[in-house]
Amino acid sequence: MKKSIISLCFLLMSNLFAQELGWNFALQTTLQESFVPVVSVPVPYAQLSCSYTIPLDFGDSLVFSGANLAFGAVPILTPISFGSQYAVVFTPSQALSFTLGGTINTGWEILGNHGLRVYNFDDEEYEQVTPFTTWQYDFIFQTSFQFDTGVLIPGDWSHVVMQANYQIFYTGCTAAGQGDFWEFTGTKDCVNGWKYNFMALLGYQFPFKNTIIGVQGLWSAYLDEKVYGKYAKTFDGDFTDIMLAFVAMAQLNEKNNISLSVPFMGIRDFSEVEENAEAYFDKTTVGREWVLSNISLTWAYNF
């Protein structure tokens, strides 16, 4: 699984907070078939979100109606990791929200699959850390914007939805110092430092089952290439990871939602042969290659 899941989770969480007043609980599970680096069996992924929303009275105008302040927590469990997300979301308008949050995660090994590892330069390999004593963490600030053309053009068939969010966050591992590399749930060559994520969604909402079909993009990179130390130039520390995905979402009823995502990843292409490499940061980046990274089917149940 990729770290972009964090961004997706916070986006989904922000939407969840804006929907209900008072307590809200939801269970979300994902079945993900991974194609990178090799074809694997589907991976189950589950999160239980809990939020409390306080309505704010900013007037009855179209712009400021529905304002609220929300607090939430999201424990997440996979076969190789356990973690949680915490967030405070301020929504002054139905079109705009601000999120301040964080994540903390740990991981273990099952059948050669690793949750959290740190690179050992002496042995030239990633080593599994002790779970629940070593942690991966993020501190996140996010601003989100969403708009539905149905607000301006009333009608069942006039809903073109647009959504964008921008994150600045610090990501790190408690067992890693400056110049150390670590891996979390399959994403290798991570380092402690500030990153950004920008995500955009353009879709069309059908009048039946609140079905949305569209395309989604995610751009992510470290803010300073120097976090990679002596590998900054050869590894291309300014490289931006890109994800472009076809997405489909449907609200089956008041409590059940399903979604499908088929993402393509634009990742580093190296001059060296890197198949099944233990690490990639010591290789020379020469461009970008595109791969079908996974197919994810998600079901969410709102209590």
C-alpha positions as CSV (number, residue, x, y, z in Angstrom):
1,M,0.0,0.0,0.0
2,K,1.2,3.5,-0.8
3,K,1.5,6.5,1.5
4,S,-1.0,8.3,-0.7
5,I,-3.6,6.4,1.3
6,I,-3.1,8.9,4.1
7,S,-4.1,11.7,1.9
8,L,-7.2,9.8,0.7
9,C,-8.2,9.0,4.3
10,F,-8.0,12.6,5.4
11,L,-10.0,13.7,2.4
12,L,-12.7,11.1,3.1
13,M,-12.7,12.1,6.7
14,S,-13.2,15.7,5.9
15,N,-16.2,14.8,3.8
16,L,-17.6,12.6,6.5
17,F,-17.4,15.4,9.1
18,A,-19.4,17.7,6.9
19,Q,-22.3,15.4,6.5
20,E,-23.7,14.8,10.0
21,L,-24.4,16.8,13.2
22,G,-23.4,15.1,16.5
23,W,-21.7,11.7,16.7
24,N,-21.0,9.8,13.5
25,F,-19.3,6.4,13.2
26,A,-18.3,4.6,10.0
27,L,-16.5,1.4,9.1
28,Q,-14.5,1.3,5.8
29,T,-12.8,-1.8,4.3
30,T,-10.8,-2.0,1.2
31,L,-9.7,-5.0,-0.9
32,Q,-6.7,-4.0,-2.9
33,E,-5.0,-6.0,-5.6
34,S,-1.4,-4.8,-5.9
35,F,0.7,-4.8,-9.1
36,V,3.8,-3.2,-7.8
37,P,6.4,-4.5,-7.5
38,V,4.8,-7.9,-8.3
39,V,1.3,-9.2,-8.7
40,S,0.0,-10.3,-5.2
41,V,-3.1,-11.6,-3.6
42,P,-5.7,-8.9,-2.6
43,V,-4.8,-7.1,0.6
44,P,-7.6,-6.3,3.1
45,Y,-7.6,-2.9,4.7
46,A,-10.0,-1.6,7.4
47,Q,-10.6,1.7,9.3
48,L,-13.3,2.6,11.8
49,S,-13.8,6.4,11.9
50,C,-15.4,8.3,14.8
51,S,-16.3,11.9,14.7
52,Y,-18.1,14.6,16.6
53,T,-19.4,17.6,14.8
54,I,-20.4,21.0,16.3
55,P,-22.6,23.2,14.1
56,L,-21.6,26.9,13.8
57,D,-24.0,29.7,13.0
58,F,-22.4,31.9,10.4
59,G,-25.8,32.9,8.9
60,D,-28.2,31.4,6.4
61,S,-26.5,32.6,3.2
62,L,-25.7,30.0,0.5
63,V,-21.9,30.5,1.1
64,F,-21.8,30.0,4.9
65,S,-24.7,27.6,5.6
66,G,-23.6,24.3,7.0
67,A,-20.5,25.6,8.8
68,N,-19.2,23.3,11.5
69,L,-16.2,22.3,13.7
70,A,-15.4,18.5,13.8
71,F,-13.1,16.3,15.9
72,G,-12.3,12.8,14.7
73,A,-10.2,9.7,15.2
74,V,-9.6,6.9,12.7
75,P,-7.9,3.6,13.9
76,I,-6.6,1.6,10.9
77,L,-5.7,-2.0,10.8
78,T,-4.0,-4.0,8.0
79,P,-2.4,-7.5,8.1
80,I,1.1,-5.9,8.6
81,S,0.4,-2.6,10.4
82,F,-1.7,-0.8,13.0
83,G,-2.2,3.0,13.3
84,S,-4.6,5.8,13.9
85,Q,-5.4,9.3,12.5
86,Y,-6.6,12.3,14.5
87,A,-7.9,15.5,13.1
88,V,-9.7,18.8,13.8
89,V,-11.7,20.0,10.8
90,F,-13.0,23.6,10.5
91,T,-15.6,24.0,7.8
92,P,-16.7,27.7,7.4
93,S,-18.5,26.9,4.2
94,Q,-19.8,23.9,2.3
95,A,-17.2,24.6,-0.3
96,L,-14.2,25.1,2.0
97,S,-12.6,23.3,5.0
98,F,-9.3,23.3,6.9
99,T,-7.8,20.3,8.6
100,L,-5.2,20.0,11.3
101,G,-4.3,16.4,12.1
102,G,-1.7,13.7,12.5
103,T,-1.1,10.0,12.2
104,I,0.9,7.4,14.1
105,N,1.5,3.9,12.9
106,T,3.6,0.8,13.6
107,G,4.1,-2.4,11.7
108,W,5.4,-6.0,11.7
109,E,6.3,-8.8,9.3
110,I,4.0,-11.5,8.0
111,L,5.2,-14.0,5.3
112,G,7.8,-11.7,4.0
113,N,5.6,-8.6,4.0
114,H,6.9,-5.8,6.1
115,G,5.0,-3.0,8.0
116,L,7.9,-0.8,9.1
117,R,11.6,-1.2,8.4
118,V,14.7,1.0,8.6
119,Y,17.7,0.7,6.2
120,N,20.9,-0.8,7.6
121,F,23.8,0.7,5.6
122,D,26.3,-1.9,6.9
123,D,24.2,-4.9,5.8
124,E,22.7,-3.0,2.8
125,E,19.2,-4.0,3.5
126,Y,16.0,-2.9,5.2
127,E,15.5,-4.4,8.7
128,Q,12.2,-5.0,10.4
129,V,11.9,-2.8,13.5
130,T,10.2,-3.8,16.8
131,P,6.5,-3.1,16.6
132,F,4.9,-0.8,19.1
133,T,8.3,0.6,20.1
134,T,9.1,2.1,16.8
135,W,6.6,4.4,15.1
136,Q,5.9,6.1,11.8
137,Y,4.2,9.5,12.1
138,D,2.9,12.5,10.3
139,F,1.8,16.0,11.2
140,I,-0.6,17.4,8.6
141,F,-2.3,20.7,7.6
142,Q,-4.8,20.4,4.8
143,T,-7.1,22.9,3.1
144,S,-9.9,21.5,0.9
145,F,-12.2,23.0,-1.7
146,Q,-15.2,21.4,-3.3
147,F,-17.9,22.7,-5.7
148,D,-21.0,21.3,-7.4
149,T,-22.3,23.0,-10.5
150,G,-25.8,21.9,-9.4
151,V,-25.7,24.9,-7.0
152,L,-25.8,27.2,-10.0
153,I,-27.7,25.1,-12.4
154,P,-30.6,23.3,-10.6
155,G,-31.6,19.9,-12.0
156,D,-31.0,16.2,-11.6
157,W,-28.5,16.1,-14.5
158,S,-26.5,19.2,-13.8
159,H,-24.0,18.0,-11.1
160,V,-20.4,18.3,-12.2
161,V,-18.4,18.0,-9.0
162,M,-14.9,19.4,-8.5
163,Q,-12.7,18.9,-5.5
164,A,-9.2,19.8,-4.6
165,N,-7.1,19.7,-1.5
166,Y,-3.5,20.7,-0.6
167,Q,-1.5,19.2,2.3
168,I,1.7,20.2,3.9
169,F,2.9,17.6,6.3
170,Y,6.0,16.4,8.1
171,T,6.6,12.6,7.9
172,G,9.0,10.7,9.9
173,C,10.1,7.5,11.7
174,T,11.2,7.4,15.3
175,A,14.0,5.0,14.6
176,A,15.4,7.1,11.7
177,G,17.8,10.1,12.0
178,Q,19.0,12.5,9.4
179,G,20.1,10.7,6.3
180,D,18.4,7.4,7.3
181,F,15.9,5.7,5.0
182,W,12.8,3.7,6.1
183,E,10.0,1.7,4.5
184,F,6.3,1.7,5.6
185,T,3.8,-0.8,4.2
186,G,5.7,-1.3,0.9
187,T,6.7,2.3,0.3
188,K,10.5,2.3,0.3
189,D,13.2,5.0,0.5
190,C,11.2,7.3,2.8
191,V,13.1,9.9,4.8
192,N,12.2,12.3,7.6
193,G,11.1,15.7,6.2
194,W,8.4,18.0,5.0
195,K,6.3,17.0,2.0
196,Y,3.3,18.2,0.1
197,N,0.3,16.5,-1.5
198,F,-2.0,18.0,-4.0
199,M,-5.1,16.1,-5.0
200,A,-7.8,17.0,-7.5
201,L,-11.0,15.3,-8.5
202,L,-13.3,16.0,-11.5
203,G,-16.4,13.9,-11.8
204,Y,-20.0,13.7,-12.8
205,Q,-22.8,12.8,-10.4
206,F,-25.7,10.8,-11.7
207,P,-29.2,11.3,-10.1
208,F,-29.5,7.6,-9.2
209,K,-27.8,6.2,-6.1
210,N,-25.7,9.4,-5.9
211,T,-23.3,7.8,-8.3
212,I,-20.1,9.7,-9.2
213,I,-17.7,8.7,-12.0
214,G,-14.6,10.7,-12.6
215,V,-10.9,11.1,-12.7
216,Q,-8.5,11.9,-9.8
217,G,-5.0,13.1,-9.6
218,L,-2.4,13.2,-6.8
219,W,1.0,14.9,-6.9
220,S,3.4,14.4,-4.0
221,A,7.0,15.3,-3.3
222,Y,9.4,16.5,-0.6
223,L,9.8,20.2,-0.2
224,D,13.6,20.1,-0.1
225,E,15.7,17.6,-2.0
226,K,18.4,17.9,0.7
227,V,16.5,15.4,2.9
228,Y,18.1,12.7,0.7
229,G,21.6,13.8,1.7
230,K,24.3,12.8,-0.7
231,Y,21.8,10.9,-2.9
232,A,19.7,14.1,-3.6
233,K,21.1,14.7,-7.2
234,T,21.4,11.1,-8.5
235,F,18.0,10.0,-7.0
236,D,16.4,13.3,-8.1
237,G,15.2,14.6,-4.7
238,D,12.9,17.1,-6.4
239,F,11.0,14.3,-8.2
240,T,7.2,14.4,-8.0
241,D,5.3,11.2,-7.7
242,I,2.1,11.3,-9.7
243,M,-1.1,9.2,-9.4
244,L,-3.8,9.4,-12.0
245,A,-6.9,7.3,-11.3
246,F,-10.3,6.4,-12.6
247,V,-12.8,6.5,-9.7
248,A,-16.4,5.5,-9.3
249,M,-18.5,5.9,-6.1
250,A,-22.1,5.0,-5.3
251,Q,-24.3,5.6,-2.3
252,L,-26.4,2.4,-2.1
253,N,-28.5,3.7,0.7
254,E,-28.2,5.9,3.8
255,K,-25.7,3.6,5.4
256,N,-23.7,1.8,2.6
257,N,-21.3,3.3,0.1
258,I,-19.0,1.6,-2.4
259,S,-16.1,2.9,-4.5
260,L,-13.7,1.6,-7.1
261,S,-10.3,3.1,-7.9
262,V,-7.9,2.1,-10.8
263,P,-4.8,4.3,-10.3
264,F,-1.8,4.6,-12.6
265,M,1.5,5.7,-10.9
266,G,4.1,7.9,-12.5
267,I,7.3,6.8,-10.7
268,R,11.0,7.1,-11.1
269,D,12.7,5.3,-13.9
270,F,16.3,4.3,-13.3
271,S,19.4,3.8,-15.5
272,E,20.2,0.6,-13.6
273,V,18.2,-2.6,-13.5
274,E,16.1,-2.4,-10.3
275,E,13.8,-5.4,-10.4
276,N,13.1,-6.6,-6.8
277,A,15.8,-4.2,-5.5
278,E,16.2,-3.9,-1.7
279,A,16.5,-0.1,-2.1
280,Y,16.3,2.4,-4.8
281,F,17.8,5.6,-3.3
282,D,21.3,4.6,-4.5
283,K,20.3,4.4,-8.2
284,T,20.3,7.1,-10.9
285,T,16.9,8.6,-11.9
286,V,16.7,9.2,-15.6
287,G,13.0,9.9,-16.1
288,R,9.5,8.7,-15.3
289,E,7.7,5.4,-16.0
290,W,4.0,4.7,-15.7
291,V,2.6,1.6,-14.1
292,L,-0.9,0.3,-13.1
293,S,-0.3,0.1,-9.3
294,N,-3.4,-1.5,-7.9
295,I,-7.2,-1.9,-8.1
296,S,-9.0,-1.0,-5.0
297,L,-12.7,-1.8,-4.1
298,T,-13.9,0.0,-1.0
299,W,-17.1,-0.5,1.1
300,A,-18.0,2.0,3.8
301,Y,-20.8,1.5,6.4
302,N,-22.1,4.4,8.4
303,F,-23.6,3.6,11.8
